[in-house]
């Protein structure tokens, strides 16, 4: 299969793959896994339902053969998956993979960063929604302190997992007052903060348009204190709009899925923990790849399933978003990996 010919109905190539290695998380962030839904009795996937490392590696090879150049490991919280560095090493050894990264809540990152880097992980993205300890603990709903997240970022940087990216989901009336403080904290460090508009992912996070802080408002708040200028994307399909500080203090990014959709350039597929292929973050259903994997299908047949799903892809939810579409059923972000 030629990586140059696999495009969808809107001529978007397949270049990025997010792989969820678990649907479990030790945080209960309200915009992702609210505790009122994901409580003690919530039924997560059984171990037998989750793809093995060998199955993930096999699928990753097929996706890379279809044009994927970048893989991001996600969850749930990926570091809850035991021996994750073994999977990292296996993926890093696949020819054609240009970038291997991971998104984490950093709860155990400080202990695991050196081993992950040694195994071949290139970079990490840390979710950090506020520098105010009370607000941060409230948002993660796990009593996890800011200090430990900042420590983990330092350890990751020392291990060479750079540049560290910091994701801040901005919600009106919750943590939006801390946008400039977050930018100021990482200005000049070499780390990159990405401010993310609160999105209507899944069906349980209580999304309202009134809670969205537009990306331009975020940029204006930072620019008023630390002047910014826009810069070009590093590659086609990059989701963050990039800005650099005029004083040379680095850069930030804003992800504006709600107010400035970027569907037309989306090159991203998602593989859930149980082996379903999703071609949009806002999808209602996915293609089961676990069954053919375990049913003895040869590689070429599974590759054709992947290719068929991508060739038929029409997704552009954020460009079509209306009051009606926001009410449609969607797979939870914790299931498909964000």
Backbone torsions as a table, in degrees:
resi	resn	phi	psi	omega
1	UNK	NA	127.8	-178.3
2	UNK	-83.2	129.2	-179.8
3	UNK	-70.4	-13.8	-177.0
4	UNK	-88.8	-10.5	-174.8
5	UNK	-110.8	-10.2	-177.6
6	UNK	-83.2	99.1	178.0
7	UNK	-131.5	161.6	-179.4
8	UNK	-92.3	-169.0	-175.3
9	UNK	-67.0	-17.4	178.3
10	UNK	-107.1	19.2	177.2
11	UNK	65.5	25.8	177.1
12	UNK	-90.0	124.7	179.2
13	UNK	-77.0	161.4	174.0
14	UNK	-92.7	114.2	-176.3
15	UNK	-129.5	-26.8	-173.3
16	UNK	-122.7	138.1	177.8
17	UNK	-130.8	126.3	172.6
18	UNK	-101.8	127.5	-178.2
19	UNK	-115.2	115.5	174.4
20	UNK	-85.2	126.4	-178.1
21	UNK	-100.6	-7.4	176.1
22	UNK	-163.0	150.2	174.9
23	UNK	-96.7	2.1	-177.4
24	UNK	-92.5	150.0	176.2
25	UNK	-148.9	148.9	177.8
26	UNK	-94.7	2.1	171.7
27	UNK	-105.2	162.5	175.6
28	UNK	-132.8	55.7	-178.7
29	UNK	-60.4	135.2	-172.5
30	UNK	-64.7	-27.3	-178.2
31	UNK	-86.7	1.1	-177.1
32	UNK	-134.2	-58.6	-177.4
33	UNK	-132.1	67.8	-177.7
34	UNK	-57.4	136.8	-174.4
35	UNK	-64.1	-24.0	178.0
36	UNK	-65.8	-22.4	178.1
37	UNK	-103.1	-46.9	-176.3
38	UNK	-95.9	63.0	-178.5
39	UNK	-88.0	-166.4	-176.0
40	UNK	-62.1	-28.6	-177.0
41	UNK	-92.6	2.0	-178.2
42	UNK	-65.9	134.7	-177.7
43	UNK	-92.5	101.6	173.8
44	UNK	-79.5	172.5	-179.7
45	UNK	-62.7	141.1	172.6
46	UNK	-72.0	155.9	-177.7
47	UNK	-57.2	-36.8	-178.5
48	UNK	-68.0	-20.4	-178.8
49	UNK	-84.4	-19.8	-176.5
50	UNK	-85.5	139.0	178.5
51	UNK	-59.9	139.9	173.1
52	UNK	-75.5	165.6	176.5
53	UNK	-60.2	-38.5	-180.0
54	UNK	-64.2	-39.1	178.6
55	UNK	-68.7	-40.0	177.5
56	UNK	-63.1	-44.0	179.7
57	UNK	-61.5	-42.4	-179.5
58	UNK	-62.4	-46.7	179.2
59	UNK	-65.1	-38.9	179.1
60	UNK	-59.4	-41.1	177.8
61	UNK	-60.9	-40.5	-179.5
62	UNK	-69.4	-39.1	177.3
63	UNK	-66.0	-39.7	177.3
64	UNK	-64.3	-37.4	174.5
65	UNK	-63.9	-22.7	179.3
66	UNK	-91.7	0.7	176.0
67	UNK	122.0	-9.1	-179.9
68	UNK	-64.2	134.0	178.8
69	UNK	-116.8	-20.4	-175.9
70	UNK	-130.7	133.0	175.8
71	UNK	-121.4	133.4	174.4
72	UNK	-118.8	127.6	178.2
73	UNK	-87.5	129.2	-177.4
74	UNK	-136.8	-171.2	175.4
75	UNK	-142.7	-139.6	18.3
76	UNK	30.1	-155.1	174.2
77	UNK	-101.6	108.6	-172.2
78	UNK	-61.0	-29.5	-177.3
79	UNK	-74.9	-2.0	170.5
80	UNK	-78.4	-14.2	178.5
81	UNK	-80.6	120.0	-176.0
82	UNK	-62.8	140.5	175.9
83	UNK	60.2	36.1	-176.1
84	UNK	-59.4	-29.2	-179.5
85	UNK	-61.7	-24.8	177.1
86	UNK	-67.1	-40.6	176.4
87	UNK	-66.8	-41.7	179.1
88	UNK	-57.1	-45.9	-179.3
89	UNK	-62.9	-40.3	-179.9
90	UNK	-65.8	-42.0	179.8
91	UNK	-69.2	-39.5	-179.1
92	UNK	-61.6	-25.4	-177.5
93	UNK	-83.3	-5.4	-177.0
94	UNK	-77.9	122.8	178.7
95	UNK	-61.0	139.7	176.8
96	UNK	97.4	-12.2	178.8
97	UNK	-82.8	120.8	-175.9
98	UNK	-95.4	-25.6	-176.2
99	UNK	-147.9	135.9	-178.6
100	UNK	-134.8	112.0	-173.4
101	UNK	-131.5	176.0	-179.0
102	UNK	-149.2	144.3	171.9
103	UNK	-108.6	133.5	-174.1
104	UNK	-145.4	155.3	173.0
105	UNK	-84.2	-1.6	172.9
106	UNK	74.0	7.6	-176.4
107	UNK	-62.7	-31.6	177.4
108	UNK	-124.3	13.1	-174.7
109	UNK	-64.8	-38.2	-176.9
110	UNK	-58.4	-37.9	-179.0
111	UNK	-76.4	-25.4	-170.0
112	UNK	-109.8	-11.1	-175.1
113	UNK	-57.4	-46.5	-178.9
114	UNK	-59.0	-42.8	-179.4
115	UNK	-67.7	-37.8	178.5
116	UNK	-64.3	-43.1	178.8
117	UNK	-64.2	-41.9	179.7
118	UNK	-64.4	-32.7	-179.4
119	UNK	-74.5	-19.0	177.0
120	UNK	126.6	-0.2	176.0
121	UNK	-64.1	136.1	-176.2
122	UNK	-91.4	-45.1	-174.1
123	UNK	-146.6	163.9	172.3
124	UNK	-130.0	151.9	169.9
125	UNK	-117.1	128.7	-177.1
126	UNK	-109.9	130.3	176.0
127	UNK	-81.7	120.8	-178.6
128	UNK	-146.8	102.9	-169.4
129	UNK	-91.7	-7.6	176.8
130	UNK	-166.0	151.9	172.1
131	UNK	-94.6	-10.5	174.9
132	UNK	-79.2	118.4	-171.5
133	UNK	-61.0	-40.8	-179.1
134	UNK	-64.7	-43.8	179.5
135	UNK	-66.1	-43.5	-178.8
136	UNK	-62.6	-45.8	178.2
137	UNK	-61.1	-39.1	179.0
138	UNK	-65.1	-41.2	-177.9
139	UNK	-71.1	-38.3	-179.6
140	UNK	-83.1	-15.8	174.6
141	UNK	53.3	32.7	178.9
142	UNK	-136.1	10.1	179.7
143	UNK	58.1	33.6	179.5
144	UNK	-90.8	126.3	-173.1
145	UNK	-83.5	152.9	176.9
146	UNK	-58.5	-39.7	-175.1
147	UNK	-57.3	-38.8	-179.2
148	UNK	-71.8	-33.5	176.3
149	UNK	-66.6	-42.7	179.0
150	UNK	-65.5	-38.3	176.2
151	UNK	-61.5	-43.3	-179.3
152	UNK	-63.7	-37.7	177.5
153	UNK	-62.4	-42.3	178.5
154	UNK	-64.0	-42.6	-179.7
155	UNK	-65.1	-42.3	179.0
156	UNK	-61.7	-41.8	178.3
157	UNK	-64.0	-42.7	178.7
158	UNK	-63.1	-28.7	179.7
159	UNK	-81.2	-7.0	177.5
160	UNK	95.7	10.0	-179.1
161	UNK	-85.5	64.1	-170.8
162	UNK	-123.6	157.4	-3.7
163	UNK	-72.6	138.3	173.8
164	UNK	-70.8	133.9	173.8
165	UNK	-105.5	141.6	179.9
166	UNK	-116.4	121.0	179.1
167	UNK	-97.1	125.5	176.0
168	UNK	-121.6	110.4	173.6
169	UNK	-80.5	121.1	-173.5
170	UNK	-100.7	124.7	-178.5
171	UNK	-124.5	129.4	-177.1
172	UNK	-58.0	130.5	176.5
173	UNK	77.4	1.2	-180.0
174	UNK	-112.9	-61.2	-177.7
175	UNK	-133.3	8.2	-175.7
176	UNK	-66.1	-24.6	178.6
177	UNK	-68.1	-14.0	-177.1
178	UNK	-100.0	11.1	-177.4
179	UNK	-61.2	-51.5	-177.7
180	UNK	-63.7	-37.2	178.9
181	UNK	-63.6	-39.0	178.1
182	UNK	-64.8	-44.2	178.2
183	UNK	-61.9	-43.4	-178.0
184	UNK	-63.7	-39.3	-177.2
185	UNK	-61.6	-36.3	-175.5
186	UNK	-106.0	1.7	174.3
187	UNK	-60.6	128.1	177.0
188	UNK	82.0	1.4	-177.9
189	UNK	-91.8	-15.7	-173.4
190	UNK	91.4	-12.7	176.0
191	UNK	-81.9	159.8	-175.6
192	UNK	-123.6	117.8	176.2
193	UNK	-88.5	135.1	175.7
194	UNK	-120.2	118.7	-178.8
195	UNK	-93.2	126.1	-170.4
196	UNK	-116.1	127.4	174.1
197	UNK	-64.4	138.0	176.2
198	UNK	-59.9	121.6	-172.2
199	UNK	-112.4	155.7	178.7
200	UNK	-87.2	58.5	179.0
201	UNK	-85.8	137.8	-178.7
202	UNK	69.5	-164.0	-175.7
203	UNK	-128.8	10.8	-171.4
204	UNK	-122.3	0.1	-172.4
205	UNK	-94.2	7.8	174.8
206	UNK	63.5	34.1	-175.4
207	UNK	-62.3	137.2	172.5
208	UNK	-138.3	142.2	179.9
209	UNK	-61.0	-28.2	179.8
210	UNK	-65.4	-21.3	-178.6
211	UNK	-87.3	-4.9	-178.0
212	UNK	-83.7	127.6	171.3
213	UNK	-98.0	112.0	-176.7
214	UNK	-58.2	144.5	-178.9
215	UNK	-55.4	-38.9	-179.1
216	UNK	-64.5	-34.8	175.9
217	UNK	-64.7	-38.9	177.6
218	UNK	-63.5	-47.0	179.2
219	UNK	-60.9	-42.6	-179.1
220	UNK	-63.0	-38.7	-179.8
221	UNK	-64.4	-38.3	179.0
222	UNK	-76.1	-42.5	-178.3
223	UNK	-60.9	-31.8	-179.7
224	UNK	-64.3	-26.9	-178.9
225	UNK	-105.5	-38.9	-178.6
226	UNK	-131.9	95.1	-171.8
227	UNK	-52.2	138.2	-176.6
228	UNK	-120.0	161.0	169.6
229	UNK	-143.3	142.7	-178.0
230	UNK	-69.4	149.0	175.1
231	UNK	-132.3	161.3	-175.8
232	UNK	-71.2	152.7	174.0
233	UNK	-63.1	150.2	180.0
234	UNK	-75.3	-26.8	-177.5
235	UNK	-158.0	155.1	177.6
236	UNK	-60.1	132.6	179.5
237	UNK	93.3	-0.9	176.6
238	UNK	-62.7	128.8	-171.9
239	UNK	-81.6	-25.9	-177.3
240	UNK	-87.9	133.8	169.2
241	UNK	-81.4	127.3	-169.7
242	UNK	-100.4	142.3	175.3
243	UNK	-136.8	145.3	175.3
244	UNK	-117.4	152.4	176.3
245	UNK	-73.0	134.9	-178.8
246	UNK	-67.0	-19.4	179.0
247	UNK	-88.8	5.9	178.2
248	UNK	84.4	14.2	-175.8
249	UNK	-83.4	15.6	177.6
250	UNK	110.3	-152.1	-176.1
251	UNK	-145.0	164.5	171.9
252	UNK	-130.1	172.0	172.9
253	UNK	-138.6	152.9	173.1
254	UNK	-126.1	136.7	179.1
255	UNK	-112.1	111.3	-165.9
256	UNK	-115.8	54.9	-176.0
257	UNK	-59.3	-28.8	-175.5
258	UNK	-86.6	-51.1	-172.0
259	UNK	-91.9	-24.2	-179.9
260	UNK	-139.4	71.7	-173.8
261	UNK	-57.9	148.3	-178.2
262	UNK	-123.7	27.3	-177.4
263	UNK	-55.9	-36.0	-174.5
264	UNK	-61.4	-19.1	-179.1
265	UNK	-112.8	8.5	-173.1
266	UNK	-71.0	123.7	-179.3
267	UNK	-117.4	22.8	-165.8
268	UNK	-109.7	134.1	171.3
269	UNK	-117.9	160.5	-177.9
270	UNK	-131.9	135.6	177.1
271	UNK	-114.4	116.3	-176.4
272	UNK	-77.8	168.7	-176.7
273	UNK	-60.6	-30.8	179.7
274	UNK	-94.0	10.1	171.6
275	UNK	89.7	27.9	175.0
276	UNK	-100.8	138.0	178.8
277	UNK	-92.5	123.0	175.9
278	UNK	-116.5	136.0	-177.9
279	UNK	-103.2	7.8	176.8
280	UNK	-156.5	143.4	177.6
281	UNK	-62.1	-24.9	-176.3
282	UNK	-103.3	23.6	-175.8
283	UNK	-70.5	152.4	176.1
284	UNK	-98.6	-20.6	179.9
285	UNK	-151.6	159.9	-179.2
286	UNK	-132.3	172.7	179.3
287	UNK	-94.8	122.9	-179.0
288	UNK	-73.8	115.3	174.8
289	UNK	-103.8	-14.3	179.8
290	UNK	-66.6	-41.7	-178.5
291	UNK	-60.5	-49.4	176.4
292	UNK	-64.6	-33.7	176.4
293	UNK	-58.7	-48.9	-175.5
294	UNK	-85.1	-8.3	179.8
295	UNK	-95.6	6.6	174.5
296	UNK	87.7	12.5	178.7
297	UNK	-63.1	137.8	174.8
298	UNK	-72.0	164.1	-176.7
299	UNK	-56.8	-41.2	-175.2
300	UNK	-65.5	-32.2	179.3
301	UNK	-73.4	-37.9	177.2
302	UNK	-68.7	-38.6	176.6
303	UNK	-59.9	-38.4	179.9
304	UNK	-70.2	-33.0	174.4
305	UNK	-62.5	-44.6	178.4
306	UNK	-62.0	-47.4	-178.6
307	UNK	-62.4	-40.8	-179.8
308	UNK	-64.0	-40.1	178.9
309	UNK	-64.3	-40.5	-178.6
310	UNK	-73.9	-40.9	-179.5
311	UNK	-62.0	-31.8	-179.1
312	UNK	-88.8	1.9	-175.0
313	UNK	-65.8	127.9	177.8
314	UNK	-122.8	3.7	-170.3
315	UNK	-56.6	130.8	167.5
316	UNK	-158.9	53.9	-173.9
317	UNK	-54.0	-47.5	-173.7
318	UNK	-65.8	-27.4	176.7
319	UNK	-76.8	-23.0	-176.9
320	UNK	-101.7	-4.9	-171.9
321	UNK	-51.2	128.3	175.2
322	UNK	-138.6	176.9	176.9
323	UNK	-59.6	-29.6	-179.8
324	UNK	-77.4	-45.1	-176.7
325	UNK	-67.0	-29.7	-179.7
326	UNK	-65.6	-18.4	-179.7
327	UNK	-91.2	-5.0	-179.5
328	UNK	-68.7	149.4	177.6
329	UNK	-65.1	139.1	179.2
330	UNK	-138.8	153.0	175.9
331	UNK	-70.6	139.5	179.9
332	UNK	-66.7	143.6	-177.8
333	UNK	-59.6	-35.4	-179.1
334	UNK	-65.6	-19.8	-178.6
335	UNK	-85.5	-37.1	-174.9
336	UNK	-104.3	-6.8	171.1
337	UNK	96.7	16.6	172.3
338	UNK	70.8	NA	NA
